[in-house]
């Protein structure tokens, strides 16, 4: 999702002051006590490059005086089984080049860090935003690492990270210009920008691409459906559009007067059994006389293919009748299934 075209969680999330995924798929911010932001998908993009969307951070509550442990970073976490082509930990380890477009009023020096999560190693470089509120393309090349192979599994093996705010705990050492054991005091040495220091601050990024080699190729645009399917491996919002008041999501069964259950199937196999399930405006209906909003969920069991879940609702009818699990169209009913790294 390097072109920021997929945003299943929504195009904007306001009052964000904690780490997590808030809008554009697969890209998260690690935010701790470094201001409050609106996180959104924007249509502000570099001219003539083919991009239609960007990731935007807009500071809404400033923190001009960072405490020592305060942090704000933009990052993506990558599975080990997707990175074996790097040949990391062998004598044939490949150099990698990362490229991206960035626009912000906060000119100055930023730090870009690659983190080997499997072996607690990292490497970092600085880059400079030269012109205020102007799209600039940045390209950084990192040498291959002959130490520390990446595990072939579905857990986080590497994190790509751009520092946006960094307290003194992360700037007390020496920037790791070559691969070395990870040290917190070295992570953001040279960072001059604090994106949280003024509510006028905005930061945009798009066209993020990581590739083998020592030069950047043109951005590889994927078909929308391919990009969406890849994102849904990690997060899926299951909803149904339609002209009816209630749009069916899954079949279920009323087990008790105030409880029904159902199996909600994912459209894409997940990275792992889902770690977080949430609902919004879900209705249980017998399609005849009773429609009851789900007030809670429980007894959840998950696998790569879907979720078995119990829905609590107001009492209706006799037990053991079939029901439909529906999203309320007019209020955006959905079920979120999260398997993010």
Buried (B, 14 or more C-beta within 10 A) or exposed (E): BBBBBBBBBBBBBEEBBEBEBBBBBBBBBBBBBBBBBBBBBBEBBBEEBEBBBBBBBBBBEBBEEBEEBBBBBBBBBBBBBEBEEBBBBEEEBBBBBBBBBBBBBBBEEBBBBBBBBBBEBBBBBBBEBEEEEEBBEBEBBBBBBBBBBBBEEBBBBBBBBBBBBBBEBBBBEEBBBEBBEBBEEBBBBBBBBBBBBBBEBBBBBBBBBBBEEEEBEEBEBBEEEEBBBBBBBBBBBBBBEEEEEBBBBBEBBBBEEBBBBBBBEBEBEBBBEBEEBEBBBBBBBBEEEBBBBBEEBEEEEBEBEBBEBBBBBEEBBEEEBEBBBBBBBEEEBBBBBBBBB
